[in-house]
Amino acid sequence: MKKHSNLFILLLILAVFGGIGLGAQERIVIGGRSSMMLADSVYLFPDAEKKIVAYARGDQGLGNFITAIDPNFKNSVWFDRNAGAEVYASFKPDLVILKSSMMSQLKAPLDALGIRQLYLTLETPEQYYEDIGVLGKVLGDERRGAEVVSWFASHEAKIVARTSKLGATQKPRVLVARISTSGEASWQVPPDSWIQTIMVERAGGQAVWKDANPGSGWATVTLEQIAAWNPDYVFIIDYRENSSKGAEAFRKDGRFASLKAVKSNAVFGFPQDFYSWDQPDTRWILGFTWLATRIHPELFADISVAQTTRDFFSFMYGLDESAFRTLILPKIQGDLGEQF
């Protein structure tokens, strides 16, 4: 989707809404694939949570974050993420929020039923800034939207201001791989345009898989290819189990014994709580911060991932230290590198 497509979508929504105020959405439905990421973004706006009446099921295997922080969320109606327009209509929504990838499937039938929609991309940092601003307009809380965007942008800028000064020889070779366990364990890499690639490059690394995956999804790579890349750092993603186990399996695999990353003990499991921090969820900023501190610890000795994580959950979701320790801390796993 083009860079400013969401601005067009917002204008389209304004035209469809007519005289109805932007803050008048009292019945919101979150649907389609990646509903958990949409919910995490909507919950950045405190008043919105009271208006969600239905939610497409979404759980990658480590739990559902929103049910943990909002006891009333379980009273919402849950429905299949592949549901058709008639299911959405049954909830009598004022607004349906979907990922932009669902537009080709649902826009026409929802339009035909007179149901208002908001499509969000939420795939890169820039799209997050744009989409959160759009959400603020649609939900009638532009100030909160601007505050959230500012928080994200300032934390990203603090890191990029340092890594942007690095020369090519100062940027280590980095592999980010997802473990796939359908039968024998295999390893997959993301496309160039995905946030995992963007985070590695902005954190001051060279994404060794760049140009190796021209597709639109995760691509399996061979052991020979990984050996040829010979990365300095390896970061392992697992959406369903503790990523530290996947990192340990990678380190102990004799076929990788000659890799620089294995020899220098630089193979790490990507941090997780309810969701992994590598993906285009609101947690991307935590994953980005952690990556930067792992790849360039000397540049970011003044940045604490633990404190940034506490600040994130406090500012974004209103969790104080007690709530953080009760709800979030027990879920945090992966190779953080510092005590929480």
Disulfide bonds with the S-S distance in Angstrom:
none
